[in-house]
Amino acid sequence: MTQTTRALSFDQVAAQYAAARPGYPPALFGAVEDIAGSPLKGADVVDVGAGTGIATALLRDRGAHVIAVEPGPGMAARLRSALPDVPLVLGTGDALPLADSSVDFITYAQAWHWTDPKRSVPEAIRVLRPGGTLALWWNVSDPDVAWAAEQDARLARSFNGVGGNRHPYSVTRKAPEILRDLDPALEPVYRCLRWSRRVPLDSHIANLGSHSVFRMVGPNVAAAFLAHERTRLLRIFPDGIVEEAYAVDLTVVRKPGRP
């Protein structure tokens, strides 16, 4: 399965993704604004790889004027249904269908690892206004929480290293290094923000099953793993309520120049 095919596999689980995936804490958007030195309220923002619109909606609620960019027609249809007032274009971060120097922020929520940085970074710089901000973030299961770390280890063992911690640390933690290597003029800032949410076990399993690794291994293998995971988690959370623990890996960088 190619990187592009795997990225588009989310179309198969768009409804599950929209229902089960976590959002993001308000502190995340405060951190983006703090590093950018400008508010999201009133800003022109492009949310790339917008999926079903989880981050898109939060950005809009923050007061931003948001355009969603999403390559998958199934995910885009779900976003259109949920956020009919948000402009939506089919496209990818590697070839943004937007004019030069036209927006204040470009955001990637759970999505930048699907791009080719050698293409997506120059594209972001092209589309951002001088002094504009590129923000990349991921919800990663918190490695300091024992049960979450053990779950990720099981994923890695079961699928030959594919899917450990859902998103590769080589991207989430090394995004600043990748950006600097691509363009020494960039000065990225990294922050990690921890948060949690309490959800029914069924929601946690649906969230876990919405990750692309389960599209790769096939329905029978996926179903067996998730059934065993349900049994294990009931021993830890006998009341059927799972406290999902997240570490948001955030990298923010500003385009050189003055607004």
ABEGO torsion letter per residue (X at the ends): XBAAAAAAAAAAAAAAAAAABBBBBAAAAAAAAAAAGBBABGBBBBBBGAEAGAAAAAAAAAGBBBBBBBABAAAAAAAAAABAABBBBBEBAABBBBBBGABABBBBBGAAAABBAAAAAAAAAAABBBGBBBBBBBBBBBAABAAAAAAAAAAAAAAGGBGBGGBBAAAAAAAAAAAAAABAABBBBBBBBBBBBBBBAAAAAAAAAABAAAAAAEAAAAAAAAAAAAAAAAAABAAGBBBBBBBBBBBBBBBBEBX
